[in-house]
């Protein structure tokens, strides 16, 4: 294995995107089910998926969709345990945000469980600010974060 990394914005169908993301999600998120992802795909606007590949195998992704005309929700993402500590998550976020600016978005928001310190820290390093806090349906603490991509003129 050469560890050569390649990044791309996925341009295929949502079904094809799900087929790439689902194996990664099952390995990254405890209790993740295919239905959690598939049941939501028909109801999203402007889906955008960025992928990280190593030697032809998807090892990371960043996926989200339009929430409002100028607000993008970065919904799911992660890096396979075999490919962590290589800067993949940071590069996927950088690429996603540059793409969003080019697409006319002014803001990006995300949420993560409060115990997910690596994600919270990565978001803060990339310019997110804490925007809210809630307890989800599983009684887990969740932190909302938001970033201004393009300041108002």
Secondary structure as GFF3:
##gff-version 3
##sequence-region A 1 153
A	DSSP	beta_strand	5	9	.	.	.	ID=ss1
A	DSSP	alpha_helix	14	28	.	.	.	ID=ss2
A	DSSP	alpha_helix	34	41	.	.	.	ID=ss3
A	DSSP	beta_strand	45	54	.	.	.	ID=ss4
A	DSSP	beta_strand	57	68	.	.	.	ID=ss5
A	DSSP	beta_strand	71	79	.	.	.	ID=ss6
A	DSSP	three_ten_helix	81	83	.	.	.	ID=ss7
A	DSSP	alpha_helix	88	102	.	.	.	ID=ss8
A	DSSP	beta_strand	107	113	.	.	.	ID=ss9
A	DSSP	alpha_helix	117	125	.	.	.	ID=ss10
A	DSSP	beta_strand	129	135	.	.	.	ID=ss11
A	DSSP	beta_strand	141	148	.	.	.	ID=ss12
###
